[in-house]
Amino acid sequence: MSSLYSIVDGKLQPATRRALMKESLIEDWVAADPSLLGLDALVIGRQVPTDHGKFIDLLALDASGALIIIELKKDRTPREIVAQVLDYASWVRTLTTPQIYERAERYLQTRLVTAFREKFGEAIPEQLNGSHSMLIVASELDPASRRIVEYLSEEHGVAINTVFFNVFEANGQEWLTTDFLLDQEEVEERSERKVRPPWSGYYFVNAGLGEHRSWTDMKRYGFVSAGGGEFYTKRLEQLAVGDEIFVYDKGKGYIGYGVVTSEAQLASDFMTPDGLLFEQALAEPRMKRPGEPADRAEYVVGVEWRKTVEPSQAKWFKGAFANQNIVCKLRDQATVDFLITEFGVGG
């Protein structure tokens, strides 16, 4: 259970936790910005009618073409919500690619291929709904429901999790916090084991190039990075010294192959051969995130680059693996074989 404190005159003052008055507010917020739930996803439906006479609160699509069922419940979640979301999943799994297009374009009021490219910066997969996941959103979860969700995920690899929304109030201000019941990365990993090939031994890493990150800096000083909150930075903790990584630039392709030389640490503490990283001439100084809270700081993992290319020369083929994760295990054998050849691994 989250607690929140404000600092006033050097003293901690606890904020009061309270219930959200309208469940529809959460639905509005998530529909507008799924990243509130840590999702890099495109919402393609709201109050989606099923063939069973029920309505799914939100239906979303991730960069791999997988569907995400998002079900919201106000205050304490009854045990029935777990059965309800599983019932929704039994219907969602039957949706064909044409059916998804039809429903998505009705909701988006535009072509799905256009909305997908605008969201993810890449072409939509030919086949959609290769897998699906479930996310329950609540202020609380009763013990029985908690046990059921944990059992389904941990013992049977079902892609189900719960996000807790908490509203706090103090000094006339309100704050919103989110917590996961289970580590979402582990939930995804367990569910993937059931349907995906064994791990290749290589890791996929998202470069996240843009406002806070420069490929020039990464190559020059030997690192990959993530920031903006623990949800993103803790993904780097999967990487250990000696791990081999392929780095992906969203919407373009793979741009680097290297070996991890140091584990995740604050970027401000990272040492280059010439001293601290933040004391060097950075191509993207906004990596320092001036004026942002400490919990949004950038973290880095040291990398010895074996081969890199410019984003304009990124390595890619139609159907190659890519997704929204900061770090994940690379399993698609066709992609692995392609990258080994293109980056001269082992040669």
Rosetta blueprint (number, residue, H / E / L):
1 M L
2 S L
3 S L
4 L L
5 Y E
6 S E
7 I E
8 V E
9 D L
10 G L
11 K E
12 L E
13 Q E
14 P E
15 A L
16 T E
17 R E
18 R E
19 A L
20 L L
21 M L
22 K L
23 E H
24 S H
25 L H
26 I H
27 E H
28 D H
29 W H
30 V H
31 A H
32 A H
33 D L
34 P H
35 S H
36 L H
37 L H
38 G L
39 L L
40 D L
41 A E
42 L E
43 V E
44 I E
45 G E
46 R E
47 Q E
48 V E
49 P E
50 T L
51 D L
52 H L
53 G L
54 K L
55 F E
56 I E
57 D E
58 L E
59 L E
60 A E
61 L E
62 D E
63 A L
64 S L
65 G L
66 A L
67 L E
68 I E
69 I E
70 I E
71 E E
72 L E
73 K E
74 K E
75 D E
76 R E
77 T E
78 P L
79 R L
80 E H
81 I H
82 V H
83 A H
84 Q H
85 V H
86 L H
87 D H
88 Y H
89 A H
90 S H
91 W H
92 V H
93 R L
94 T L
95 L L
96 T L
97 T H
98 P H
99 Q H
100 I H
101 Y H
102 E H
103 R H
104 A H
105 E H
106 R H
107 Y H
108 L H
109 Q L
110 T L
111 R L
112 L H
113 V H
114 T H
115 A H
116 F H
117 R H
118 E H
119 K H
120 F H
121 G L
122 E L
123 A L
124 I L
125 P L
126 E L
127 Q L
128 L L
129 N L
130 G L
131 S L
132 H E
133 S E
134 M E
135 L E
136 I E
137 V E
138 A E
139 S E
140 E E
141 L E
142 D L
143 P H
144 A H
145 S H
146 R H
147 R H
148 I H
149 V H
150 E H
151 Y H
152 L H
153 S H
154 E H
155 E H
156 H H
157 G L
158 V L
159 A L
160 I E
161 N E
162 T E
163 V E
164 F E
165 F E
166 N E
167 V E
168 F E
169 E E
170 A E
171 N L
172 G L
173 Q E
174 E E
175 W E
176 L E
177 T E
178 T E
179 D E
180 F E
181 L L
182 L L
183 D L
184 Q H
185 E H
186 E H
187 V H
188 E H
189 E H
190 R H
191 S H
192 E H
193 R H
194 K H
195 V H
196 R L
197 P L
198 P L
199 W L
200 S L
201 G L
202 Y E
203 Y E
204 F E
205 V E
206 N E
207 A L
208 G L
209 L L
210 G L
211 E L
212 H L
213 R L
214 S L
215 W H
216 T H
217 D H
218 M H
219 K H
220 R H
221 Y H
222 G L
223 F E
224 V E
225 S E
226 A E
227 G L
228 G L
229 G L
230 E H
231 F H
232 Y H
233 T H
234 K H
235 R H
236 L H
237 E H
238 Q H
239 L L
240 A L
241 V L
242 G L
243 D L
244 E E
245 I E
246 F E
247 V E
248 Y E
249 D E
250 K L
251 G L
252 K L
253 G E
254 Y E
255 I E
256 G E
257 Y E
258 G E
259 V E
260 V E
261 T E
262 S E
263 E E
264 A E
265 Q E
266 L E
267 A H
268 S H
269 D H
270 F L
271 M E
272 T E
273 P L
274 D L
275 G E
276 L E
277 L H
278 F H
279 E H
280 Q L
281 A L
282 L L
283 A L
284 E L
285 P H
286 R H
287 M H
288 K H
289 R L
290 P L
291 G L
292 E L
293 P L
294 A H
295 D H
296 R H
297 A L
298 E L
299 Y E
300 V E
301 V E
302 G E
303 V E
304 E E
305 W E
306 R E
307 K E
308 T E
309 V L
310 E L
311 P H
312 S H
313 Q H
314 A L
315 K E
316 W L
317 F L
318 K L
319 G L
320 A L
321 F L
322 A L
323 N L
324 Q L
325 N L
326 I L
327 V E
328 C E
329 K E
330 L L
331 R L
332 D L
333 Q H
334 A H
335 T H
336 V H
337 D H
338 F H
339 L H
340 I H
341 T H
342 E H
343 F L
344 G L
345 V L
346 G L
347 G L
